[in-house]
Amino acid sequence: MPNVRVAGAELHYERAGSGEPLLAIQGMSGTHMSWGSPFRSLLEQHFDCIVFDNRGIGLSPRITEPFTIAEMAADSAQLLDALEVESAHVLGISMGGMIAQELALAHPERLRSLTIGCSYCGGPGSQLMDPADFQGLAEAMASGSQDRVFRAMYELNLSPAFRTEEDRYAEFTAMAEALPVAQRTVQLQLQAITGHDTSARLPGLATPTLVVHGTVDRVLGYPNGPLIAALIPGARLEPLEDVGHMFWWEQPEGAAELVREHALASA
């Protein structure tokens, strides 16, 4: 698939499937491959599914200048423009959920429905990663050992129950190795995340919203899910018991069905 030029950057995207359009927005360090084939294939059975690499990541050209979550939301809106999609269902996970919040607030007419997964809104009561976990990840990244980085990310993103089957680590590393990400871009993404705060504006959101969050999420703790759902009028919270941050990786069938059901209910 080609790249498209938006105001702030150039974005690589892929589009497949049939049905109503669905824009899927990935999180920090995530690429179009981070959705995993099982989940993405299930979405494509029901939607005209658009996945893409955020600015500076994956197959989108590298960048060096700082950016904000709101600017990445503008990228998403302009991607829809370039693809001549007037409105779409929007799925955003982790940082992508933050981007989706800003997109819904800035362009509510572009969203048919909104699904926010394992995300964060900033403000009182919100939680970023536990400092000890963050320190462990930073040390792994500073070590120069790719395997140590992958192992740290695997343990943070996926639940203990899911990790009991060791062959799943090979699947995770295969995804990570297939499309390496630039550490500088990840640092810029982290900088954007720390500046994100939609908490005071979410009560003005009228888009039909589903909030999905694993109860053992170690990246953006579970309390973030109920907080976001409480701030958005009419939002529905779907807790996933004993599931980690990458819920779509752990439960692709269930996660895809949640997105599908919410989209149908919002039609």
C-alpha angles and dihedrals in degrees: 000000000000132000122247128211118234128177096269104032149335116277131203113216140177126203129193142144134049136264132056114349118268122190111203116198120198130215137239111324089357123134134187086275093058091078089071123226097265096056095039093048090052092051091050090058090066107022144046087245121207117190125173146170114254117237113299096007135100112344093347109104117267120262133193105191123093120254139182135237088248090056090052088051088055088052089055093050091049091049088058088049092052091050091046092240109151095191137355145179106260128213118185126176128194107327086002088060088056090050089049091053091054091044092053092047095048098038110020091160090064095061124080090180138346129222115186116192131191092338145139136230103191124227130084115351096014121126134207122193118313108265093236092053091046091051091051091051092047091051091050091052091048092050094074090227112128092196091052090052093048092047092050092048092046093053093046097046102042132054124251090244092055093046094058089090104071095200088070089071089062090054091050094049092046089058093047094046095047093069114017118203130223112253091215091059091049089052090052090049091052089050090053092049093053089056094050118114123152095150096111093046102044093082087068093058115112100177114118101257137196119190117201122187135164114232094225097046108148097183099056106006123237095254087072090068098057089042093056092044091050092052097050113072111243095001118153121221119214111189115198108211117229092354124132135220098289095057093159088058094048097041109020096160095047094043093050091048091052091053092046095048092048092050091050092048090051095051 
